[in-house]
């Protein structure tokens, strides 16, 4: 098949949508399909086309909104005008059989779906990664799901939700249940695997090699709930002092969160890390003991799949897609979002596990990642949806 993936962001830009788009393209190419990606470029160079890892990337300039107070990630909402203008040419020149949109909130997804419905007439699939939260964002989501979904995405052949909870949300918003399919985000289990005798995190913990290490990986914004992790740390330290908390990421709450850590007098046990190269991420995970994700809500976070693949003990919020992967006391611990007391209790429970229990959970999580969330399995399921859409009669 000749497949066009449209994703507003794509690596080297970091985030869930772009990572999913990249691994989808990579594994489709491995299966022998001709893959093309239309995306934005991340610098001030001219628009360009590039062959990368056996697929072709078309990058165009994007015009972005400014960061708006009360509207998290508003600067991510950009318009790729030239990409939309060139879309019919790309479809025709490369004889595209199917279009795959990544992310429903990006204007490129909306405009591509509309253009396809009136001109391009190709089978089209949309992957929904998650939901919006904080400030006015939930109003934007309500508009998208009750207006855009009905006016534009009624023409989409298939809507892939990355969790069952997200599918239920789309049904409540009026989505066509026959078009909604659940296919989780995946993980490269050959890349994200447990490495022995690693010491990357010792560089950030004052050489306290006997201290346990709790990590967070993600954006520093309202949705990810990092504030509640930081507020839980004093209670943890009262009962378990030999632990460091390492927070990897950046975002609009970074200064506020650092200030909070200082006010709570836990800064000596808390380290904020702005960036770790992708090639070092398996070592970063492998150097840790516990992965914590205190999100207010999630679709199905890639970081959960990565932590599973490395075999970490996981403490995460009992919200939406997370409990579809984490079962209480079996392969991790679940926490009510925003419940600081419960979060500290579950962290202490994870910190005090004996070695036999740690080994058992680690093996369970690595096996789960390999058998359920590996990108090879996920992309084969996506291909089956492509084939099913191609069999449908054209409207």
Helices and strands as residue ranges (DSSP letters): E 2-7, H 16-30, E 34-40, E 48-52, E 55-60, E 63-64, G 74-76, E 78-79, H 81-93, E 98-102, H 107-115, I 116-120, E 123-128, H 137-143, I 144-148, H 149-151, G 153-155, E 158-161, H 164-172, E 180-182, G 200-204, E 212-217, G 222-224, H 226-239, E 243-248, H 254-263, G 267-269, E 270-273, G 278-280, H 281-286, E 290-293, H 302-310, E 313-317, G 322-324, E 332-335, H 340-351, H 355-368, I 369-373, H 375-391
